[in-house]
């Protein structure tokens, strides 16, 4: 009887957390990122791109090949592939080069980077690229505006940091500069700072600064224990040397946010707070006013990584692995229906 009660509770919790299922996407096993462009859902998994119809959720096209040749991509173990959609074209970035495809999978063009490109955002005829540079005097991470042919035009933001070989510590929480694009503006946030998002126009001119009353929270022992429990099981970390593990470092405070999405004149801020298995999101306007606080399902894979999700036209859209069927499901929640 006790087993039946526990099973019922677990099933109830699962149904509560997963929201409204729109479809099962049986072609996927470990999706990494998604984008919505018009009526198309575009998902990346490794070097493969899947294009689905948002009308009936049927697979329209799958393409992408792993390798180092023209049009091929070689995902790096430490970095997830990045995907953006601009003017109907799909832009993929694997930190060493960016490749353009049509939605039908036709190779258009590519360009290699002479640096580590963490993010690449098209902005008009230009690009905003977040990159990491290793220097003798100290490493630098920042957001830089580049021209169409990748000529460096202007540094929008930069911050120094010590490489783990010099500092003796490996930061266990994200410590990056994250950029987002909305209309003709680019938004820049630094994990290392307080809640501040700098906004620039397409020429690189500073447009405004968005601040909000969001305080940093202390990192607790429970979070550290859960992180190590995940790390012990994750196949990507099993080969990590004992010396590297001894260098692991948890800061005293979490960053003020884990991730954010900009859409429809709103900023959706993903924090580290969770309640009932759901992740906290703050919905802000462009003046930094907090309009709503909600807890959403399916946003966190583990304590470090966030899941493939986005916000589009007032909807929260995410991919979720059903623990019972092990199938990847597409879920959609309307934000105006959430309290």
N, C-alpha and C positions, 0 to 999 in steps of 0.2 A: 504493500500500500504506500509506504514511504517513497519507494522508487517511482511509483506512478505520479505522486504529488510533485516530486522534484522535476520529473520529466515535463509535466504540465506547466510548471512555473517557468522552466527553461524555454519551452516552446512559446509561451505567452510573452516572455521577455524578447525573444527573437523577433516575433511578429511586431511587437511594439517598436523595436529599434529599426526595422528595415523600411518603414514607410510604405508608399504605394509602388508596387512592382509594375513596370511598364512592359518589360520583355525579358526573356532569357537570351543571352548572346552566347550560344554554344561554341562559337569559334574561338572564344577567348579563354585563357587559362590564368594569365597574370598580367592584366592590363596596367599600364603605368601612367598614362595621361590621356585626357580627352579634351576635345574642343567641339563647340557647336558653331556651324556656319550655315545660316539659312535653314534649309530642311535636312542638312547633313550632320550626322554625328560621326566624328573622326576620332579614332582611338589608336594609340601607339602601344605596341608590345614588342620589346626588343627592337629589331630593325624592321619589323613588319607594321604596315599601316592598314587599318580596317576602316572602310567608309560604309556607314549604315544610313538608311533612310529614317528620319524622325517621324515619318507618316505611318509606316507599317513596321519599322525596325528590322527590315530585311537587309542582309549584307549586299551592298552594291558592288564593292570592289575590295580586293586585298592585293597589296603589292609591297615591295621592299625586299632587298636582298642584303645579307650580311657579307661584308668584304671591304676591300680598300680601293676598288676600281671606280670608274665614273658612275655616279648614281648609286653607289653602294655605301652602306654605313656600317661602322664597327662600334657598337655601343661599348662604352667603358664601364668596367665593374663598379667604379666608385661614383659614377654620375649617371643619372637617368637621362634618356634621350628627351629632348625638348621638341615641342611641336607648336607651331603657330599657323594661322590661316590668314592670308592677306590677298584681297582682290581675287578670291576664288582659287588661289594657289596654296599648296601645302608646303610649309617651310620646316625642315627637320634640321636639328643641330645635335651633333654628338661630341661637342667641345673642341674637336679638331677641324671640322668643316661643316658648312651648311649646304643643304641640297634642296632644290625646288622641284616639286612634282605637280602635275595636274591632279584633280580628284579622280581621274581615270587611271592614274598611275604612270602617266607618261613623264619621263625625265626631261626637265627643262634646262637647268643649269646648276652649277655648284661652285663654291669658292672655299678654299682652305684658309685656316687661320694661322697666323704666326704666334699665337698665344693660346691660352686655355680660355675658351669662350663658354662661360657657364650658362648664360642666357643670351638669346638674340631676338630682339624685337624690331620688326620693320616699323618705321615711322616716316611716312611720306616716301621721299626718295632716299632717306637716310636709314641708319640702324642705330639702336641703342643696345650696347653689348656690355654685360657684366663680365668681368674677367679677373683672373688672379695672376699676378706677376711676382715671380721670385727674384729678389734682389739681394745682393750682399749686405746692404745696409738694413734690410728688413723687407718683408713681403707687403704687397699692396693688393687690396681688393677694391673694385670700384665699378661705376657705371660710366661709360664713355660713349659719346656721340661720334659715329663714323659716317662718312659719305658712302655713296652707292658702290664705289670701287674699294671700299674699306680703307680710305685715307682718314686718319684720325683728325677729328675736327675740334672736339671740346670735351673736357672731363666734367661730367655733371656732379659726380660725387666720388670721393675716395677715402679710404681708411687703412692705416697700416696695421699689421699684425705679425706675430712671430710664428715662423714655421715650427712644427712640432720638434724638428731636429735641433732647433735652437732653444725653444722654450721648455722642452722636456715634457710637454703636456699635449694631449689630444683632446680637443674640446668635444664633449659628447652630445652637445645640443647644437642645432643649426646656428651658424655664426656668419651669415652671408648678407650680401646686399641683394634685395629682391626688387625687380622692376616689373611693372605692369603697364599696359597700354590701353587707353580708352579714347576713342575718337582721335583727335590730333594731339593728345597730351600723353606724357609718360610720367608714371608715378614711381618714386624711388624710396625704398625703406631699408634701414639697416638693423639687422637683428641685435647688434651690439649696443644700440642706443635706446632712448626712451621712445614714447609713441610720437613719432614725427614722420610724416610722409611729404617729401618735396615733389612738387609738380612742375614739369617743364613743358614748353611748347616744342613744336617740331624743329625749331632752329636752335634749341638748347637754351633758350632764355628762361630763367626762373620765373614761373607764373604765380605760384602761391605755396604756402606751407600749411599743411593740415596737422593739427595737434588735437589730442583728445585726452580726457581724464581717465586714462587706463593705467593702473599701477602694476608694477612687477610683483610676482608672487615668488615666495621662497621654494626652492627645490627640496622636497621632502625625501626621507629615506625610503618611503614606499615606492615613489617614482623610480629611485635609483635601483631598488631591488627588482622591480618589474622590467626595467631596461636590461639589466644583466640576465634575467631569466629569458627574455626574448633573444638577446645576443648569443646565449649558449645554444639556442636551437636553430638560429638562422644559418643556413648553409653558406651564405656569403662571408660569414665571419669565423667559420670553424678553422680556417687556415691562418687566422691572425696570430702572430707570434706572442709569446708570453711577455716579451719586452714591450710590445706595442700595447698590450692590455694594461701593463703597469703604468703606462703613461696616460691612461684614460682619466679625464678630469670633468667633474660636474661643477658648474658655477653655483654660487649661492642662490642666484635668482634665475627664473625662466626669462627668456625674452618676452616682451609684451605681446607678441603674437607669433604664431607658428607659420601662418600663411595668410594671404589675402587675395581677393578677387575684386575687380572693379567692373561694374556693369550697371547700366540704366541710371546713372547719377548716384549710385550707392557704392559704398565700400563694405565688403563682407569680410570681417576680420575673424580668423580662426585662432582661438587662444589655446592655452594648455589646460584649461579647466574642463573637467568632465563631470557629468552627473547622470547616474543611472545608465552608464554605458554610452551616453551621447556626448558629443563634443560641443563646447560653447562657441557660438558665433555672435559677434556684435555687428549690427547693421548701422553704419554711419552715413551721414550726408557729407558733402564736400567741404563743409565748414567744421567737421569734427564732432558734430552733435550725434550722440548715440540715440538712434531712433527705436531700436529694438534689441533685445537679447533673447536668443533662442538656443535650444540644444538640439543638434541634428545628428542623425544616424549616419554610419558609414563613412565618416570623414577621416578616421585614424586607422592605419594598418597596425601600428604599434606605438610605443611611446615616442619614437623619433620620426617616423615617416607618416606622411598623410596620404590618403587614398586618392584615386582618380575621381575628381569632382569638379564642378564649375557652377556658376550662377548665370542664368541667362533669362532675360525678360521676366524677372520676378519669380523664377523657378530655381530650385536647388536640384541639380542633376548629378547623379553619382553611380558608380559601378560597385557592386557588392557581391562578394562570394558567399553564397548561402551555405552555412556550415553543415546542413543536412544533405543537400544534393551535391555540394561542391561545384555548382554551376554559377557562372557569372551572370548577375542580374542587373538590369538597368532600372533605377528607381528615380522617380520624379516627385518632388513636393512643391506645392505652391506656397511661397513665403507669406503671402497675405492671409493664409489660413492658419498660420502658426502663431501661437500666443507666447 
